[in-house]
């Protein structure tokens, strides 16, 4: 009987011993879990997936605001670049204006690009996110940059037909 109780207790405690990786925590974990992981793996914040995604890019893209905020405030590189772009571009695609403001306030480059030369401003325009366009312009996003097809944020705005965004970029 004692053996059965011991086995049951052991099985119930297994989740406590199983450790998720930094990327899983970035996607859907919490700060307590992140801090515990970083205590055991101090350089984990600098790791990237095979696609080049940092924990910060993943937290930003997934909208894991608590973890993203911790990583933003404790990161040395807010402009880490994957094939899909920077953390700022991730929040621009997903529309997380509050995280964009936090990234920019902490020194993120508003003009980072992805492989296609697309900037966070271009994404904000394409997704018709007026609030984010304003935030990026307030942080001196360069509206004259061109993607690899030669298009500027203004040209994307004209294509979108959103007069308010067009006027912001004139």
C-alpha positions as CSV (number, residue, x, y, z in Angstrom):
1,X,0.0,0.0,0.0
2,X,2.8,2.4,0.8
3,X,4.4,1.8,-2.6
4,X,1.1,2.7,-4.3
5,X,0.8,5.9,-2.3
6,X,4.4,6.8,-3.1
7,X,3.9,6.1,-6.9
8,X,0.7,8.3,-6.9
9,X,2.5,11.1,-5.1
10,X,5.4,10.8,-7.5
11,X,3.2,10.8,-10.6
12,X,1.3,13.9,-9.3
13,X,4.5,15.7,-8.8
14,X,5.9,15.1,-12.3
15,X,4.6,18.3,-13.7
16,X,6.6,20.2,-11.1
17,X,9.8,18.6,-12.5
18,X,9.1,18.9,-16.2
19,X,10.6,22.1,-17.4
20,X,9.2,23.9,-20.5
21,X,11.7,25.6,-22.7
22,X,12.2,29.4,-22.9
23,X,10.2,29.6,-26.1
24,X,7.1,27.9,-24.6
25,X,7.3,30.2,-21.7
26,X,7.6,33.2,-24.0
27,X,4.5,32.1,-25.9
28,X,2.1,31.4,-23.0
29,X,4.0,31.3,-19.7
30,X,4.1,33.9,-16.9
31,X,6.8,36.0,-15.4
32,X,7.3,33.8,-12.4
33,X,7.9,30.8,-14.6
34,X,10.2,32.9,-16.8
35,X,12.3,34.1,-13.9
36,X,12.6,30.5,-12.5
37,X,13.8,29.3,-15.9
38,X,16.3,32.2,-16.3
39,X,17.7,31.4,-12.9
40,X,18.6,27.9,-14.1
41,X,19.5,29.0,-17.7
42,X,20.9,32.6,-17.4
43,X,21.7,32.9,-21.2
44,X,18.3,31.5,-22.4
45,X,17.0,35.0,-23.2
46,X,19.6,35.2,-26.0
47,X,18.6,31.9,-27.6
48,X,16.7,31.8,-30.9
49,X,14.6,29.1,-32.6
50,X,15.8,27.6,-35.8
51,X,13.7,30.2,-37.6
52,X,15.6,32.9,-35.7
53,X,12.7,33.9,-33.3
54,X,13.9,35.2,-29.9
55,X,11.8,34.8,-26.8
56,X,11.0,38.5,-27.0
57,X,9.7,38.2,-30.6
58,X,7.5,35.2,-29.6
59,X,6.1,36.9,-26.5
60,X,5.3,40.0,-28.5
61,X,3.7,38.1,-31.4
62,X,1.6,36.0,-29.0
63,X,0.6,39.1,-27.0
64,X,1.9,37.6,-23.8
65,X,2.1,41.1,-22.4
66,X,3.4,40.2,-18.9
67,X,6.3,38.2,-20.2
68,X,7.0,40.6,-23.1
69,X,7.1,43.5,-20.7
70,X,9.6,41.7,-18.5
71,X,11.8,40.8,-21.5
72,X,11.6,44.3,-22.8
73,X,12.6,45.8,-19.5
74,X,15.5,43.3,-19.1
75,X,16.7,42.8,-22.7
76,X,19.9,44.1,-24.2
77,X,18.6,43.7,-27.7
78,X,15.1,45.0,-28.5
79,X,15.8,44.9,-32.2
80,X,16.7,41.2,-32.5
81,X,15.7,40.2,-36.0
82,X,14.2,37.0,-37.3
83,X,13.3,36.2,-40.8
84,X,9.9,37.8,-40.0
85,X,11.3,40.9,-38.5
86,X,11.8,42.5,-35.1
87,X,9.7,42.4,-31.9
88,X,8.2,45.8,-32.9
89,X,7.1,44.4,-36.2
90,X,5.5,41.4,-34.4
91,X,3.4,43.8,-32.3
92,X,2.6,45.9,-35.4
93,X,1.3,42.8,-37.2
94,X,-0.8,41.8,-34.2
95,X,-2.0,45.3,-33.3
96,X,-0.6,45.5,-29.8
97,X,-0.1,49.3,-29.6
98,X,0.6,49.2,-25.8
99,X,3.6,46.8,-26.4
100,X,4.7,48.9,-29.3
101,X,4.8,52.0,-27.0
102,X,6.8,50.0,-24.4
103,X,9.3,48.8,-27.0
104,X,9.8,52.3,-28.4
105,X,10.0,53.9,-25.0
106,X,12.8,51.4,-24.2
107,X,14.8,52.1,-27.4
108,X,13.4,49.8,-30.1
109,X,14.3,51.0,-33.6
110,X,11.1,52.1,-35.3
111,X,12.6,51.5,-38.7
112,X,13.7,47.8,-38.5
113,X,12.7,45.7,-41.5
114,X,12.0,42.1,-42.3
115,X,13.4,40.1,-45.3
116,X,11.1,42.0,-47.6
117,X,12.1,45.4,-46.4
118,X,8.8,45.9,-44.7
119,X,8.8,48.2,-41.6
120,X,6.5,48.2,-38.5
121,X,4.9,51.4,-40.0
122,X,4.1,49.7,-43.2
123,X,2.5,46.9,-41.3
124,X,0.5,49.3,-39.2
125,X,-0.7,51.0,-42.4
126,X,-1.6,47.7,-44.1
127,X,-3.6,46.6,-41.0
128,X,-5.2,50.1,-40.8
129,X,-4.1,50.6,-37.2
130,X,-4.4,54.4,-37.0
131,X,-3.4,54.5,-33.3
132,X,-0.2,52.5,-34.0
133,X,0.6,54.6,-37.0
134,X,0.4,57.7,-34.8
135,X,2.6,56.1,-32.1
136,X,5.3,55.1,-34.7
137,X,5.3,58.6,-36.2
138,X,5.6,60.1,-32.8
139,X,8.8,58.0,-32.4
140,X,10.2,59.2,-35.7
141,X,9.4,56.2,-37.8
142,X,10.8,57.0,-41.3
143,X,7.8,57.2,-43.6
144,X,10.0,57.5,-46.7
145,X,11.6,54.1,-46.4
146,X,10.9,51.7,-49.2
147,X,10.4,47.9,-49.1
148,X,12.1,45.7,-51.6
149,X,9.4,46.4,-54.1
150,X,10.0,50.1,-53.8
151,X,6.8,50.9,-51.9
152,X,6.6,53.4,-49.0
153,X,4.2,53.4,-46.1
154,X,2.3,56.2,-48.0
155,X,1.8,54.0,-51.0
156,X,0.4,51.3,-48.8
157,X,-1.9,53.9,-47.2
158,X,-3.2,55.0,-50.7
159,X,-3.8,51.3,-51.5
160,X,-5.7,50.9,-48.2
161,X,-8.0,53.8,-49.0
162,X,-7.9,55.0,-45.4
163,X,-8.0,58.8,-45.6
164,X,-7.0,59.4,-42.0
165,X,-3.8,57.3,-42.4
166,X,-3.1,58.9,-45.8
167,X,-3.3,62.3,-44.2
168,X,-1.0,61.2,-41.4
169,X,1.7,60.2,-43.9
170,X,1.5,63.2,-46.2
